[in-house]
Amino acid sequence: MSRFVVGIDLGTTNSALAYVDSTEATEDRPAPVRSLAIPQLVAANDVADRPVLPSFLYLPSEKEFPPGAIDLPWTKKAGRIVGTFAREHGAKVPARLVGSAKSWLSYEGVDRGAAILPRNAPDEVAKLSPVEASAAYLGYLRDAWDARIAGKSAEDRLEHQQIYLTVPASFDAEARELTVEAAKSVGLEKVTLLEEPQAAFYSWLSEPGDDWRKRVKVGDLILVCDVGGGTTDFTLIGVAERDGDLELNRLAVGEHILLGGDNMDLALAHAVAATIPGGMEGLDPTQRVGLTYACRAAKESLFTDPKADSASVSVLGRGSKVIGGAIKAQLTRETLHRVLLDGFFPECEVTDQPARGRRIGLTEIGLPYAADPAITRHLARFLGRQGHALPSTGEVARPTAVLFNGGVFRAEGLRARVAETLSAWGGGPITVLSSAELDLAVARGAAYYGMVRRGKGIRIRGGVPRSYYVGIETSAPAVPGVPTPIKALCVVPFGMEEGTEADVPGSRLGLVVGESAEFRFLASTVRREDAIGAVLDRWSPDELQELSPLVTSLGDQEGEQGDVVPVTLQSIVTEVGTLELWCEGTRSPGRYKLEFNVRDPLED
């Protein structure tokens, strides 16, 4: 058992690390959760501690900086810049800046293992894959830990500690597996995944100690509203009773909504551009990206200093007037609140639904951002869907308490708008559970969860947050122009616990020998009653969503190439928190893991 329990929030905008030194625990007092102050470049030749590590990676040209200007305490020849200086300098040279890697990691529309970032970089820039970018942030945190905490103690190095790495609740099985792959690529093998909303709730549990039992009661339905840099996550946690004590159960998670701080930064950029001559149309593509990054920095500045009325925004000029022709403007607090409140948190009814944008025949390959930026309407849709799926909630799930998470909610006005909206929907005031240090809550909660796993606290019960299905092609005559219908076989039921495995009953399927076979893979956040082995003949588009396919090959089974052999399926939810599906041929021994197909769909 490791001395330290470490929680890592690998965020879209900021990453953070918290830890517990288990040797500090006593019989009367648990070991405290501490946050790691992360040394990083804040300017050329200037390294300073910061509470978080901005999730940005800058790829400098060969002679962009003088020797030693970007050295770190643990390396003298850093080829990349990570953190604050990467974000600040990259805003001026966005073609060399990697951002939103976590959002790309979750996007099944691209090959997430391919070098695609920065997205619009020139040919001379060596691009990275979303997995490599995520690994770079984790590798940086590893080096910072080893320099600051481990020192000369080999057994205290991060690779030897138990790590709890957080992911959005809406991450599908493939995105989770790729996150673990990124961690392993930098030597972090002892990793367990934890959903971010749950980590935020664990952080809240750790703050008052056992006083949390006085703040909630049996029957309460708690909404964790998590708006991060790239995604919006909703989670419902129920308070129940078992053997005379309170019990917490994760009841529901929302769909993957690519909507968050990135969208807000772009909206602020348009608002600020309207105040400068020529507006957004007067800026070239590089300047537009630079303005968006500058508005992000200004937004963070206003969130950090609530007394400031405005923050400056500056974008480099073009051509020979790169410096002298810089465009300068101000992001006022009034503009910040107006754009975010009216655009992203408008007042609406609980029956409202997010708008769906029309897709154009030809579209640029990029992140599939939500068509409607109104987070309150997405929340209304989530509560409506879960109202039909959860018992005893009626047509709409009505939370009795809300816990906010994500740096966006450092703005008190945004928290108030969501609380007012929920109160109006519920017909009475909603309880707001206070949470300190929103930027650090997820990492701190993950570290606390690690101690819970060691028997030092209350655990939220939940298991797998969605049901998973494999598509089975039906035996039917071919009809021109009509695709062959499929059935959906439930291989992982909702709530299947980590560290468990199960054979899929009745799953005698046929695979072709010597050829790669592809399985269609589907998931649902609302079908909670489907047991493992259940077969669905039909379903609505809102019930099941198709994910990346799974592939395998039974090349060494007995039989001629092209023969169809019977196989069975087994599901495993690992202790790490990833999903494994295994296929076993019945003619000869041997098990074959169904691997995710991570090829770019455009290559198929």
C-alpha positions in Angstrom: 0.0 0.0 0.0 1.5 3.4 -1.0 2.3 6.1 1.5 0.5 8.7 -0.5 -3.0 8.7 -2.1 -3.0 11.1 -5.0 -6.0 12.8 -6.8 -5.4 14.3 -10.3 -7.9 16.5 -12.1 -6.9 16.3 -15.7 -9.0 19.3 -16.8 -9.8 20.8 -20.2 -8.7 24.3 -19.0 -6.7 23.6 -15.8 -5.2 20.5 -14.2 -4.6 20.1 -10.4 -3.1 17.6 -8.0 -4.0 16.9 -4.4 -2.7 14.3 -2.0 -3.1 12.6 1.4 0.0 11.4 3.3 -1.5 8.3 5.0 1.2 8.4 7.7 -0.3 11.6 9.1 -3.6 9.8 10.1 -4.3 9.1 13.7 -7.1 7.1 15.4 -8.9 10.3 16.2 -8.1 12.4 13.1 -7.9 11.6 9.4 -5.0 12.7 7.4 -5.5 16.1 5.8 -6.0 16.6 2.1 -3.3 18.9 0.6 -3.0 20.6 -2.8 0.3 20.6 -4.6 1.7 24.0 -5.5 2.9 23.4 -9.1 6.1 25.0 -10.2 5.8 26.2 -13.8 7.0 28.8 -16.3 5.0 32.0 -15.9 7.3 33.9 -18.3 10.6 33.3 -20.0 13.3 32.7 -17.4 10.7 32.9 -14.6 9.4 29.8 -12.7 6.9 30.2 -10.0 4.4 28.1 -8.0 0.7 28.1 -9.1 -2.2 26.2 -7.5 -3.2 24.8 -10.9 -1.5 23.8 -14.1 -3.2 25.4 -17.1 -3.9 22.5 -19.6 -2.0 24.1 -22.5 1.0 22.9 -24.4 3.1 25.3 -26.5 5.4 23.9 -29.2 8.2 26.5 -29.7 10.2 26.8 -32.8 13.9 25.8 -32.7 15.3 29.3 -32.0 12.2 31.0 -30.6 13.8 31.4 -27.1 17.4 31.9 -26.0 19.2 29.1 -24.3 17.9 28.5 -20.8 14.9 30.7 -21.1 12.4 27.8 -20.8 14.4 25.5 -18.5 12.6 23.9 -15.6 14.0 22.9 -12.1 14.1 19.3 -13.2 15.2 19.7 -16.8 17.5 22.0 -18.6 16.5 21.3 -22.2 12.7 21.4 -22.2 11.4 21.1 -25.8 7.9 22.1 -24.9 6.2 24.6 -22.6 3.3 23.5 -20.3 1.2 25.6 -18.1 0.8 29.3 -17.5 3.4 30.6 -19.9 2.2 28.1 -22.6 -1.3 29.7 -22.3 -0.1 33.3 -22.2 2.5 33.1 -24.9 0.4 30.7 -27.0 -2.4 33.3 -27.2 0.1 35.4 -29.3 1.1 32.4 -31.5 -2.0 30.1 -31.5 -0.8 28.0 -34.4 1.7 26.4 -32.0 -0.6 26.1 -29.0 -2.4 22.8 -28.0 -5.6 23.4 -26.1 -8.8 21.5 -25.3 -7.0 18.1 -25.6 -9.5 16.6 -23.3 -12.4 17.5 -25.6 -10.6 15.9 -28.5 -9.9 12.8 -26.4 -13.7 12.4 -26.1 -14.5 12.9 -29.7 -15.1 9.7 -31.6 -15.2 11.5 -34.9 -11.4 11.6 -35.2 -8.6 9.2 -34.6 -7.6 10.2 -31.1 -4.3 8.4 -31.4 -3.3 10.5 -34.5 -1.2 13.6 -34.5 -3.9 16.3 -35.1 -3.1 19.0 -32.6 -2.7 22.0 -32.9 -5.6 21.6 -35.3 -4.6 24.4 -37.8 -0.8 24.3 -37.3 1.5 24.8 -40.3 3.5 21.8 -41.7 6.7 22.7 -39.8 5.0 22.2 -36.4 5.3 18.6 -35.1 1.7 17.8 -34.1 0.6 15.7 -31.2 -2.4 13.3 -30.7 -5.0 14.1 -28.0 -3.6 11.1 -26.1 0.0 12.4 -26.3 -1.1 15.9 -25.2 -2.9 14.4 -22.2 0.2 12.3 -21.4 2.3 15.5 -21.5 0.2 17.1 -18.8 0.3 14.0 -16.7 4.1 13.7 -17.3 4.5 17.3 -16.1 2.6 16.7 -12.9 4.7 13.6 -12.4 7.9 15.6 -12.7 6.6 18.3 -10.4 5.6 15.8 -7.8 9.0 14.0 -7.9 10.8 17.3 -7.6 8.7 18.8 -4.9 7.5 15.8 -2.8 9.6 12.7 -3.6 13.0 14.3 -3.8 15.6 11.6 -3.4 13.1 9.0 -2.0 12.6 6.5 -4.9 9.6 4.9 -3.1 7.8 8.3 -2.9 7.9 8.9 -6.6 4.5 9.4 -8.2 4.7 6.2 -10.2 4.7 4.2 -6.9 1.6 6.0 -5.5 -2.0 5.1 -5.8 -3.5 7.6 -8.2 -7.2 8.5 -8.7 -7.6 10.2 -12.0 -10.8 12.0 -12.8 -12.8 12.0 -16.0 -16.2 13.5 -17.0 -19.1 11.4 -16.0 -20.2 11.5 -19.7 -16.9 10.0 -20.9 -17.7 6.8 -22.8 -15.8 3.5 -22.3 -13.3 4.3 -25.1 -12.4 7.8 -23.8 -11.8 6.3 -20.3 -9.6 3.6 -21.8 -7.6 6.2 -23.7 -7.1 8.3 -20.5 -5.6 5.2 -18.8 -3.4 4.7 -21.8 -2.1 8.3 -21.5 -1.3 7.7 -17.8 0.5 4.4 -18.5 2.6 6.0 -21.3 4.3 8.2 -18.7 4.8 5.4 -16.2 1.7 5.9 -14.0 0.4 2.3 -13.8 -1.4 2.4 -10.4 -4.4 4.5 -11.7 -8.1 4.3 -10.9 -10.7 6.4 -12.7 -13.3 8.5 -10.9 -16.0 10.6 -12.4 -15.5 14.4 -11.8 -19.0 15.1 -10.4 -18.5 12.4 -7.8 -15.1 13.7 -7.0 -16.6 17.2 -6.4 -19.2 15.6 -4.1 -16.4 13.7 -2.2 -14.7 17.1 -1.8 -17.9 18.5 -0.2 -18.1 15.4 2.0 -14.6 15.9 3.2 -15.0 19.6 4.2 -17.5 19.3 7.1 -16.5 15.8 8.2 -19.5 14.0 9.5 -21.5 17.2 9.6 -22.7 16.5 6.1 -25.3 14.1 7.7 -27.0 17.2 9.2 -27.1 19.0 5.8 -29.0 16.3 3.9 -31.7 13.9 4.7 -33.3 10.7 3.5 -35.1 11.2 0.2 -33.0 14.2 -0.9 -32.0 14.3 -4.6 -28.8 16.1 -5.1 -27.8 17.6 -8.4 -24.1 18.0 -9.1 -23.9 20.7 -11.8 -20.4 20.6 -13.3 -19.5 23.1 -16.0 -15.8 22.8 -17.0 -13.7 24.2 -19.7 -14.9 21.8 -22.4 -17.9 19.8 -21.1 -21.0 20.2 -19.1 -21.9 17.2 -16.8 -25.0 16.6 -14.7 -25.2 13.9 -12.0 -27.9 13.0 -9.6 -27.1 11.5 -6.2 -29.8 10.1 -3.9 -29.8 10.0 -0.1 -31.2 6.8 1.2 -31.1 4.9 4.5 -29.5 1.5 5.3 -29.3 -0.1 8.7 -30.2 3.2 10.3 -27.5 5.2 8.6 -27.5 7.5 5.6 -26.3 6.1 2.3 -25.4 7.9 -0.9 -26.3 6.5 -4.4 -25.3 7.9 -7.8 -28.6 7.5 -9.6 -28.0 9.2 -13.0 -25.5 10.9 -15.3 -26.1 13.1 -18.3 -25.1 12.7 -21.9 -21.8 14.0 -23.2 -22.4 17.7 -23.8 -19.5 19.5 -25.4 -20.3 22.9 -23.9 -18.3 24.9 -21.4 -15.7 27.5 -20.9 -14.3 27.2 -24.4 -17.7 28.3 -25.8 -17.9 31.1 -23.3 -14.5 32.4 -24.3 -15.5 32.5 -28.0 -18.7 34.3 -27.1 -16.8 36.9 -25.1 -14.4 37.3 -28.0 -17.3 38.3 -30.3 -18.6 40.7 -27.6 -15.2 42.4 -27.2 -14.6 42.4 -31.0 -17.8 44.4 -31.4 -16.1 47.3 -29.5 -13.0 47.5 -31.8 -12.8 49.0 -35.3 -13.7 46.4 -38.0 -15.1 44.0 -35.4 -14.4 40.3 -35.7 -14.5 40.5 -39.6 -11.5 42.8 -39.4 -9.3 40.2 -37.8 -7.5 37.4 -39.6 -7.9 33.8 -38.4 -4.8 33.9 -36.2 -5.9 37.1 -34.5 -9.4 35.7 -33.9 -7.9 32.7 -32.1 -5.6 35.1 -30.2 -8.5 37.2 -29.2 -10.4 34.2 -27.9 -7.4 33.2 -25.7 -7.0 36.7 -24.5 -10.6 36.8 -23.5 -10.2 33.6 -21.6 -7.3 35.1 -19.7 -9.4 38.3 -19.0 -12.3 36.1 -17.8 -10.1 34.2 -15.4 -8.7 37.5 -14.1 -12.1 38.8 -13.4 -13.1 35.6 -11.7 -10.0 35.7 -9.6 -10.5 39.3 -8.5 -14.2 40.0 -7.8 -13.5 43.7 -7.1 -12.1 44.4 -10.6 -14.4 46.2 -12.9 -12.6 45.2 -16.1 -9.6 43.4 -17.6 -7.5 44.3 -20.5 -7.5 42.3 -23.8 -4.7 42.6 -26.3 -4.1 41.0 -29.7 -0.9 41.3 -31.8 -1.0 43.3 -35.0 -0.1 41.9 -38.4 2.9 42.1 -40.7 5.5 44.8 -39.8 3.2 46.2 -37.1 3.1 43.1 -35.0 3.9 45.0 -31.8 3.0 48.6 -32.6 -0.2 47.6 -34.3 -1.5 45.6 -31.3 -5.3 45.7 -30.8 -6.3 46.6 -27.3 -9.7 46.5 -25.7 -11.4 45.9 -22.3 -13.6 43.1 -21.1 -15.9 44.7 -18.5 -17.6 42.8 -15.7 -20.9 44.0 -17.1 -20.2 42.4 -20.5 -18.9 39.2 -18.8 -22.1 38.7 -16.8 -24.4 39.7 -19.7 -22.8 37.4 -22.2 -22.7 34.4 -19.8 -26.0 34.9 -18.1 -28.1 35.7 -21.2 -26.3 33.4 -23.6 -25.5 30.4 -21.5 -27.8 30.5 -18.5 -31.0 32.1 -19.7 -34.2 31.8 -17.8 -36.4 29.0 -19.2 -39.2 26.5 -18.3 -38.5 23.0 -17.2 -40.3 21.7 -20.3 -38.0 23.6 -22.7 -35.5 21.6 -24.8 -32.2 22.7 -26.3 -32.4 23.7 -29.9 -31.0 21.4 -32.6 -28.9 23.0 -35.3 -29.2 21.9 -38.9 -26.2 20.1 -40.3 -24.7 21.3 -43.6 -23.7 18.7 -46.1 -20.0 19.6 -46.0 -18.6 20.6 -42.7 -15.1 21.3 -41.4 -13.7 18.5 -39.2 -13.7 19.9 -35.7 -15.2 19.3 -32.2 -18.9 18.6 -32.2 -19.9 21.5 -29.9 -23.5 21.5 -28.7 -25.8 23.4 -31.1 -27.6 25.3 -28.3 -25.3 27.1 -25.8 -28.1 27.4 -23.2 -26.9 25.2 -20.3 -30.2 25.7 -18.5 -32.1 24.2 -21.4 -29.7 21.2 -21.4 -30.4 20.9 -17.7 -34.1 20.9 -18.3 -33.7 18.1 -20.9 -31.6 16.1 -18.4 -34.1 16.3 -15.6 -37.0 15.5 -17.9 -35.3 12.4 -19.3 -34.3 11.2 -15.8 -37.8 11.9 -14.5 -39.1 9.1 -16.7 -36.3 6.8 -15.8 -36.0 7.3 -12.0 -38.7 5.8 -9.7 -40.9 8.2 -7.7 -39.8 11.4 -9.4 -42.8 12.0 -11.6 -42.5 13.5 -15.1 -39.4 15.6 -14.2 -36.7 14.8 -11.6 -36.7 17.7 -9.1 -33.5 18.1 -7.1 -33.8 19.2 -3.5 -30.1 20.4 -3.4 -27.4 21.5 -5.8 -23.6 21.4 -5.7 -21.7 23.5 -8.2 -18.4 22.5 -9.7 -16.1 24.0 -12.3 -14.3 27.3 -12.5 -17.2 28.9 -14.3 -19.2 28.9 -11.1 -16.7 31.1 -9.3 -19.0 33.9 -10.7 -21.7 34.2 -8.0 -24.2 35.5 -10.5 -24.1 32.2 -12.5 -24.6 30.1 -9.4 -27.5 32.3 -8.4 -29.2 32.0 -11.8 -29.0 28.2 -11.8 -30.3 28.1 -8.2 -33.2 30.4 -9.0 -34.1 28.3 -12.1 -34.1 25.1 -10.1 -36.2 26.7 -7.4 -38.7 27.8 -9.9 -38.9 24.4 -11.5 -39.2 22.7 -8.1 -41.8 25.0 -6.6 -39.7 26.0 -3.6 -36.2 27.1 -2.6 -33.4 24.7 -3.4 -30.6 24.1 -1.0 -27.2 25.2 -2.3 -24.3 23.1 -0.9 -21.3 25.3 -0.6 -18.0 24.3 -1.9 -14.7 26.1 -1.5 -11.9 26.3 -4.1 -13.9 25.2 -7.1 -10.7 24.9 -9.2 -9.3 22.4 -6.7 -12.4 20.6 -5.6 -12.2 17.7 -8.1 -8.5 16.9 -7.3 -9.1 17.2 -3.5 -12.2 15.0 -3.8 -10.3 12.3 -5.7 -7.6 12.2 -3.0 -10.3 11.9 -0.3 -12.0 9.1 -2.3 -8.7 7.2 -2.3 -8.9 7.2 1.5 -12.5 6.1 1.3 -11.3 3.2 -0.7 -9.1 2.4 2.3 -12.1 2.4 4.6 -11.7 6.0 5.9 -15.1 7.5 4.9 -18.4 7.1 3.2 -18.6 5.8 -0.3 -21.0 6.8 -3.0 -22.5 3.7 -4.5 -23.1 3.8 -8.2 -21.1 1.4 -10.5 -21.2 1.9 -14.3 -23.1 5.1 -15.2 -24.8 3.7 -18.3 -25.9 0.4 -19.8 -23.9 -1.0 -22.8 -25.1 -3.1 -25.7 -23.6 -4.9 -28.6 -25.5 -4.8 -31.9 -26.4 -8.2 -33.4 -27.3 -8.4 -37.1 -30.6 -10.2 -37.6 -31.1 -13.0 -40.0 -33.4 -11.5 -42.7 -33.6 -11.4 -46.5 -31.7 -8.6 -48.1 -33.9 -5.7 -49.4 -32.4 -3.1 -51.7 -32.0 0.3 -50.0 -33.0 -1.1 -46.6 -30.2 -1.7 -44.1 -30.2 -5.0 -42.3 -31.9 -4.5 -38.9 -30.0 -5.1 -35.7 -30.9 -6.1 -32.2 -29.2 -4.8 -29.1 -27.8 -7.3 -26.6 -27.2 -5.9 -23.1 -23.6 -6.8 -22.1 -23.1 -4.4 -19.2 -26.2 -3.4 -17.1 -26.5 0.0 -15.4 -24.8 0.1 -12.1 -22.5 -2.9 -12.6 -19.8 -2.5 -9.9 -16.1 -2.0 -10.5 -14.1 -5.1 -10.0 -16.8 -7.5 -11.1 -17.3 -9.7 -14.2 -20.2 -11.6 -15.7 -20.9 -14.0 -18.5 -23.5 -12.7 -20.9 -26.3 -15.3 -20.7 -27.6 -16.6 -24.0 -24.9 -14.7 -25.9 -24.0 -17.5 -28.4 -23.0 -15.6 -31.4 -21.2 -16.4 -34.6 -17.8 -15.0 -35.7 -16.1 -15.5 -39.0 -12.7 -17.3 -38.7 -9.6 -15.5 -40.0 -11.3 -12.2 -40.6 -11.6 -9.1 -38.5 -15.1 -8.9 -37.1 -16.7 -5.6 -36.1 -19.3 -5.2 -33.3 -21.6 -2.2 -33.2 -21.5 -0.7 -29.7 -24.3 1.2 -28.1 -25.0 2.9 -24.7 -27.9 4.3 -22.7 -28.1 6.5 -19.6 -31.9 6.0 -19.1 -32.5 2.2 -19.6 -31.8 1.1 -16.0 -33.9 -2.0 -15.9 -32.2 -4.0 -18.7 -30.5 -7.1 -17.3 -27.3 -8.5 -18.7 -28.3 -10.7 -21.6 -31.5 -8.8 -22.4 -32.1 -8.4 -26.2 -33.9 -5.3 -27.5 -35.8 -5.5 -30.8 -36.5 -1.8 -31.0 -35.7 1.5 -29.2 -36.0 5.2 -29.7 -33.0 7.4 -30.7 -33.2 9.1 -27.3 -32.8 5.8 -25.5 -29.7 4.3 -27.1 -26.7 6.1 -28.7 -24.2 4.4 -30.9 -20.5 4.6 -30.0 -17.3 3.5 -31.7 -17.5 -0.1 -32.9 -15.5 -3.0 -31.3 -13.3 -5.3 -33.4 -11.7 -8.7 -32.9 -10.3 -11.6 -34.9 -10.5 -15.3 -34.2 -7.6 -16.2 -36.5 -6.4 -19.4 -34.6 -9.8 -21.1 -34.2 -10.3 -24.4 -35.9 -11.9 -24.2 -39.3 -11.5 -22.9 -42.8 -11.2 -19.2 -43.4 -14.6 -17.7 -43.7 -16.3 -20.3 -41.5 -18.7 -19.0 -38.8 -17.9 -20.4 -35.4 -20.0 -20.0 -32.2 -18.6 -17.7 -29.4 -19.7 -16.4 -26.1 -19.2 -13.0 -24.4 -17.9 -12.0 -21.0 -18.1 -8.5 -19.5 -15.6 -7.1 -17.0 -15.7 -3.8 -15.2 -12.1 -3.4 -13.9 -11.1 -1.9 -10.6 -9.5 0.9 -12.7 -13.0 1.8 -13.9 -12.6 0.7 -17.6 -14.8 -1.7 -19.4 -13.6 -4.9 -21.1 -15.6 -7.2 -23.3 -14.1 -10.6 -24.1 -15.1 -13.1 -26.8 -14.4 -16.8 -26.3 -14.5 -19.3 -29.1 -16.2 -22.6 -28.2 -14.3 -24.9 -30.6 -10.9 -24.5 -29.0 -9.7 -22.7 -25.9 -8.7 -19.0 -26.0 -10.2 -15.6 -25.1 -10.1 -12.5 -27.3 -10.6 -9.0 -26.2 -12.9 -6.9 -28.2 -10.8 -3.8 -28.9 -12.2 -0.3 -29.7 -12.0 0.7 -33.3 -10.1 4.0 -33.0 -9.6 4.5 -36.7 -10.7 7.8 -38.2 -14.2 7.1 -39.6 -13.2 9.0 -42.8 -10.6 6.3 -43.5 -13.3 3.5 -43.5 
